[in-house]
């Protein structure tokens, strides 16, 4: 009889211990914060370039926002707080970027990524030194002459336009892209802007045009490849913003839309094309900034290099 009573007590204590153990585990799970860095998405940036930071933190009680999310660099210390912000003054070097959140018990939860900031070359250079940092590129399709400059810019000698070679990976609304272009400092210049649709068309193969047709080798078989953009430029899938001074917007079903070119690769039919598309001003898109340049200067430089 005693042994049965003792067994019952042991069983009861085991059940109580199991219940409290489950509650402790549940409380521990509720206190855990899932932290995720979403941007920056690139690994390399130039000194002074605007970098967008975005991330999130959440647990079973909801999202973590504001000053409860802290961003830091192992070089510059705390660089910001909150879900998203932009910085353009990080020090040159390799940064370990850490996004951290702390729960009510003082426990830290983090996510991290690494980016490298390249030191901007001094703008106080002689013209002779500048000449060493570019190369001529002749487009194999239309014979157009482009100048690729070491600072991440491309000069189109046929139009007098200077372009960003590689647009950053940040997605922005139309107005966000306009603001980004105004603040951009690249190649020692500040007067960057969103291109017109005509300017973007000049370096693109819009729709099914045959301006940029190349031979592409797929699985050992040669195929005609319609490129979306002159191969001097780096590009990616997605909508790229443009403007039209004579027609700032398009009205469709009583709604206003902006101008964009959507670059798209299709492995099914082996093409990478650009298509003009009206695009909602608030939707996310990329921007390849442009500015006018001094063609006379570049003609003189090219003449000296011959």
C-alpha positions in Angstrom: 0.0 0.0 0.0 2.8 2.4 0.9 4.6 1.6 -2.3 1.5 2.5 -4.3 1.1 5.8 -2.5 4.8 6.6 -3.0 4.5 5.8 -6.7 1.5 8.1 -7.0 3.4 10.9 -5.3 6.4 10.5 -7.7 4.0 10.4 -10.7 2.3 13.6 -9.5 5.6 15.4 -9.0 6.7 14.3 -12.5 3.5 15.8 -14.0 4.0 19.1 -12.1 7.7 19.3 -13.2 6.7 18.6 -16.9 4.0 21.3 -16.8 6.4 23.9 -15.4 9.2 22.8 -17.8 6.8 23.4 -20.8 5.9 26.8 -19.5 9.5 27.7 -19.2 10.2 26.6 -22.8 7.2 28.6 -24.0 8.3 31.7 -22.2 11.8 31.3 -23.6 10.4 31.0 -27.2 8.2 34.1 -26.6 11.3 36.1 -25.5 13.3 35.1 -28.6 13.6 37.8 -31.3 14.1 36.9 -34.9 16.5 39.6 -36.4 17.0 39.8 -40.2 19.1 42.2 -42.3 17.5 42.8 -45.7 19.8 45.6 -47.1 22.5 46.4 -48.0 22.4 43.8 -50.6 25.7 44.6 -52.3 29.1 43.8 -50.8 31.1 46.8 -52.2 30.5 50.5 -52.2 32.4 53.6 -53.0 33.3 56.2 -50.3 30.5 58.7 -50.1 28.0 56.5 -51.8 24.5 56.5 -50.2 23.8 53.1 -48.6 20.3 52.0 -47.7 20.1 49.9 -44.5 16.9 48.0 -43.9 16.0 45.1 -41.6 13.4 43.7 -39.2 13.0 42.1 -35.8 10.0 40.2 -34.5 8.8 37.7 -31.9 5.5 36.2 -30.9 4.4 39.5 -29.4 4.9 41.5 -32.7 7.4 43.5 -34.6 10.4 45.3 -33.0 10.8 48.8 -34.3 12.4 52.2 -33.6 15.3 52.5 -31.2 14.8 48.8 -30.1 16.6 47.9 -33.4 20.3 49.1 -33.3 22.7 49.1 -36.2 26.5 49.1 -35.6 29.8 48.8 -37.5 33.0 47.4 -36.0 34.7 50.5 -37.5 32.3 53.4 -37.0 30.3 52.2 -34.0 26.6 52.8 -33.8 25.4 54.0 -37.2 21.6 54.1 -36.8 18.4 52.7 -35.4 15.1 51.5 -36.7 13.8 49.5 -39.6 15.3 51.6 -42.3 17.7 54.5 -42.8 20.4 55.7 -45.2 24.0 56.6 -44.6 26.7 58.0 -47.0 29.5 58.7 -44.6 30.9 55.3 -43.6 34.7 55.1 -43.3 36.7 53.3 -45.9 37.4 49.7 -45.0 35.7 46.3 -44.4 32.8 46.7 -42.1 31.0 44.0 -40.1 27.5 45.4 -39.9 25.4 44.1 -37.0 21.7 44.5 -36.5 20.7 43.8 -32.8 17.6 43.7 -30.7 17.3 43.1 -26.9 14.4 41.6 -25.1 13.0 42.4 -21.7 15.5 40.1 -19.9 18.5 41.9 -21.5 19.2 39.1 -24.0 20.7 40.2 -27.3 19.6 38.7 -30.7 21.6 39.7 -33.8 22.1 39.3 -37.6 25.2 40.5 -39.4 26.6 41.1 -42.9 29.9 42.4 -44.3 30.4 45.3 -46.7 33.6 47.0 -48.0 33.8 50.8 -48.6 36.5 51.7 -51.2 38.3 54.9 -50.6 37.5 57.6 -53.1 40.5 58.7 -55.1 41.5 62.4 -54.7 39.9 64.6 -57.2 43.0 66.8 -57.3 44.7 64.9 -60.1 46.4 66.1 -63.2 44.7 65.4 -66.5 47.6 63.1 -67.3 46.9 60.9 -64.3 43.2 60.7 -65.1 44.0 59.4 -68.6 45.5 56.2 -67.2 42.2 55.3 -65.6 39.9 54.7 -68.5 39.5 52.4 -71.5 37.8 52.7 -74.9 35.0 50.3 -75.7 33.5 50.0 -79.2 30.0 48.5 -79.3 30.2 45.5 -81.6 26.6 46.1 -82.8 26.4 49.8 -83.8 30.1 50.7 -83.6 29.3 53.4 -80.9 32.3 54.5 -78.8 32.1 54.4 -75.1 34.6 55.4 -72.4 34.7 53.2 -69.3 36.2 55.3 -66.4 37.7 53.8 -63.3 35.3 55.7 -61.0 32.2 53.6 -62.1 31.0 55.9 -64.9 30.5 55.4 -68.7 30.8 58.2 -71.2 28.7 57.8 -74.4 30.7 59.7 -77.0 27.8 59.7 -79.4 25.4 61.5 -77.1 27.6 63.3 -74.6 26.0 61.5 -71.7 27.8 60.1 -68.7 26.1 57.1 -67.1 26.3 55.0 -64.0 28.0 51.8 -65.0 26.4 49.7 -62.2 23.3 51.0 -60.5 23.0 50.2 -56.9 20.6 47.3 -55.9 18.2 49.5 -53.8 14.6 49.6 -54.9 12.9 53.0 -54.6 9.7 54.7 -55.6 9.9 57.2 -58.5 10.2 60.2 -56.1 12.7 58.3 -54.0 14.8 57.7 -57.1 14.7 61.4 -58.1 15.9 62.3 -54.6 18.6 59.6 -54.7 19.9 61.0 -58.1 20.0 64.5 -56.7 22.1 63.4 -53.8 24.4 61.1 -55.7 28.1 61.9 -55.8 29.9 59.8 -58.3 33.1 60.4 -60.4 33.5 63.7 -58.6 30.2 65.1 -59.9 27.0 66.0 -58.1 24.6 66.9 -61.0 23.2 63.4 -61.5 19.5 62.9 -62.5 17.0 60.3 -63.6 17.3 59.7 -67.3 14.6 60.6 -69.8 12.9 57.7 -71.6 14.6 58.8 -74.8 18.1 58.7 -73.1 17.4 55.3 -71.6 16.2 54.1 -75.0 19.5 55.1 -76.6 21.4 52.5 -74.7 18.6 49.9 -74.6 17.0 47.4 -76.9 13.4 48.3 -76.3 10.8 45.6 -76.9 11.7 43.2 -79.8 14.0 45.6 -81.7 17.2 44.2 -83.2 19.6 46.9 -82.0 21.5 44.6 -79.7 21.6 41.1 -81.1 24.3 38.7 -80.1 25.3 35.1 -80.5 24.8 33.2 -77.2 26.2 29.8 -76.6 23.7 27.7 -74.6 24.6 24.0 -73.9 27.0 24.0 -76.8 24.5 25.4 -79.2 24.8 28.9 -80.7 21.6 30.9 -80.5 20.6 34.5 -81.3 20.5 36.5 -78.1 18.6 39.9 -78.0 20.3 41.9 -75.3 18.3 44.4 -73.3 21.1 46.9 -73.0 24.5 47.7 -74.5 27.0 45.2 -72.9 29.1 48.1 -71.7 26.7 48.4 -68.8 25.9 46.2 -65.9 22.2 45.4 -65.5 19.7 43.3 -63.7 16.1 42.2 -64.0 13.5 44.8 -63.0 11.9 48.1 -63.7 14.2 51.1 -64.3 12.7 54.6 -63.8 12.7 57.3 -66.5 11.1 60.7 -67.1 9.5 62.5 -70.0 9.4 66.3 -69.7 6.7 66.6 -72.4 4.5 63.9 -70.8 5.3 63.6 -67.1 2.7 60.8 -66.5 0.3 58.5 -68.2 -3.3 58.2 -67.2 -4.7 54.6 -67.2 -8.2 54.0 -65.7 -8.0 57.5 -64.0 -4.7 56.6 -62.3 -1.4 58.3 -63.0 1.6 56.2 -63.9 5.3 57.0 -64.5 7.7 55.9 -67.2 9.9 52.8 -66.9 11.8 50.2 -68.8 11.5 46.7 -67.6 14.6 44.5 -68.2 13.8 40.9 -68.3 15.7 37.6 -69.1 13.7 34.6 -70.3 15.6 31.3 -70.4 12.7 29.7 -72.2 13.2 31.7 -75.4 16.8 32.8 -74.7 16.5 36.6 -74.7 17.2 39.4 -72.3 15.0 42.3 -73.4 13.9 45.7 -72.3 10.2 46.7 -72.6 8.7 50.1 -72.1 6.1 50.0 -69.3 3.9 52.5 -67.5 4.6 52.0 -63.8 2.9 53.1 -60.6 4.9 56.0 -59.0 4.8 54.3 -55.6 6.0 50.9 -56.7 9.7 49.9 -56.2 12.1 50.3 -59.1 15.8 50.8 -59.9 17.5 53.9 -61.4 20.5 54.3 -63.6 21.6 57.9 -63.1 22.9 60.1 -65.9 24.4 63.6 -66.5 25.7 65.6 -69.3 29.5 65.6 -69.7 32.2 67.7 -71.4 32.8 65.9 -74.7 35.5 68.4 -75.8 37.6 67.3 -72.8 37.2 63.7 -73.6 38.0 64.2 -77.3 41.2 66.0 -76.4 42.2 63.2 -74.0 41.5 60.5 -76.7 43.5 62.5 -79.2 46.5 62.6 -76.9 46.3 58.9 -76.2 46.4 57.9 -79.9 
